[in-house]
């Protein structure tokens, strides 16, 4: 059995600021009205600068969150996000300077709202960390069996994953960074919720889903480098990444049901798809539930089933650009 990764948990105040700014910038529903209103002026100036430079606004914010994971310099994360979202090389330096100034204002706003944010995140994260220590390894072992049967590769799970806690602002949220050759560690981040938003979709299962997403993307990246025509479709085309993102939801829920963490009689696929913010499309949960039910009735190799899921995702436009894991 492939050994599950060790999660190195820690609170992240810098990422908390970026996450809060992102949430306000894209018009997401926020649970902290005071913080939201205080961030609006700074975030509005950033968005106006992005729009005036014809930069993909949502793409920039999504990429900024991801680049900020494990990054000590906001300027570097901002420049990378700008280039990725269409900023010309001639504009990057000037544009990033202006945005970083406003992000520093956002940091001051968050600090004023939560003067003891680091201590607060430490306390808030404790229940989820303890819950993960109890059931996490068991859930991941079941996930590996769901995907690989009794013979998962030894290197299926990364050896370690950084687990970053951020201040809750959206009533539960999370994301991941699969790591890269540029020295980035594999990481997940999650809002430090004291209680489960939905009793039938515990936050500890969201953690398992995020770690699974890391493993899948790492595997796809490795296979994409070594695959040849005719190889298994599991890791070959990166186009299957979206199908894997969706398929991982019922796979993780089924694994959690084996440990009685979620109801096994009717997996809460639609609820988890909404709660984990996998797609803005209202029908995403129904499409995924139907695919899983069909796979349950008529089992077939997962690589084959992923092709039909990929087609359903495309036909129903379940992922709006940019298709960034967030």
Secondary structure, 3 states (H helix, E strand, C coil): CCCCCEEEEEECHHHHHHHHHHHHHCCCCCCCHHHHHHHHHHHHHHHHHHHHCCCCHHHHHHHHHHHHCCCCCHHHHHHHHHHHCCCCHHHHHHHHHHHHHHHHHHHHHHHHHCCCHHHHHHHHHHHHHHHHHHHHHHHHHHHHHHHHCCCCCCCCCCCEEEEEEECCCCCCCEEEECCCCCCCCCEEEEECCCCCCECCECHHHHHHHHHHHHHHHHHHHHHHHHCCCCCCCCCCCHHHHHHHHHHHHHHHHHHHHCCCCCCCCCCCHHHHHHHCCCCCCCCHHHHHHHHHHHHHHCCCCHHHHHHHHHHHHHHCCCCCCCCCCC
